Amino acid sequence: MKAAAPGLPTHPLAGRTALVTGGGRGIGASVAALLARSGARLALVGRDEKSLAAVARTLSGDAGDTVTIPADLSRPEAPAEVMDIAIRRLGRVDVLVNCAGAENFTPSHELTPQEADALWALNCRAPLLLGGRAAAHMAANGGGSIVNISSVVGSERSMPNQSLYAATKGGVDAVTRSLAAGWGPKGVRVNAVRPAVTRSDMSAAIFADSQWEKALSAQYALGRLGEPEDIAQAVLFFATDASSYVTGQTLSVDGGWISTLVH
């Protein structure tokens, strides 16, 4: 790990706790690793108990024992249950990272109500409900930070066959702004990070095809697709006091994809 720059704390989250959903793989696991290295004690949430346990083992010794909470956040009751468990086992929650999510590429004219309800429940309803619970808890304990993982396709750039996914992520951006407005006076900051194509289970097919990856990378100003660590660094900024005067913002971490035209 690189040494901290002069004047910056080596462990900016020392003494704090963080709840990370989707913490068993991909971006969520990278976020968890970076927050732990930064001093936070963690609770990880995900559907796969084995994956959570595997990530937790890699974090042992970074900031104390990592709590794992197996849960399907698409269940209506799950966000409240997860928050209650996290508070009970961590004592308090200072940082919430809503990273759990899924994608859907069904053409819009073939989408079923069941598909729409399932993706909406996980990608938007869960961050909304968990964020509301977390904000109230943080406000009662002096403040905190909530970071939602959104997507550039939610409101910045459209792609075919992503109407449902884009709708859920656009909802996440709206939730971010509303929670920020409602809870800012109580010391709770709420921001969102919007990745473009980033290495994960959802993008595995792209990274498995070198020609496809190369073609997409050529559209990015920085000449490459995203890595989970790229997103984790942005999350860390929002989680720490480095962003103490920042709330209600959505930060695109996309290698310049949406804001530049690559020739």
Protein Blocks (a to p, Z undefined) as FASTA:
>chain_A
ZZddehiafblmgoiacddehklgcjllmmmmmmmmnopacddddfblmlmmmmmmmmgo
jlopaddddddfkbmklmmmmmmmmmmmnopafbdcdfbccddfbdfklpcfklmmmmmm
mmmmmmmmmmmmmmmmmmmnopacddddddfklmmoccehilmmmmmmmmmmmmmmmmmm
mmmmnopacddddddddddfklmmmmmmmklmmmmmmmpmnlpacdfklmmmmmmmmmmm
klmmgghiacddeehmmmpccZZ
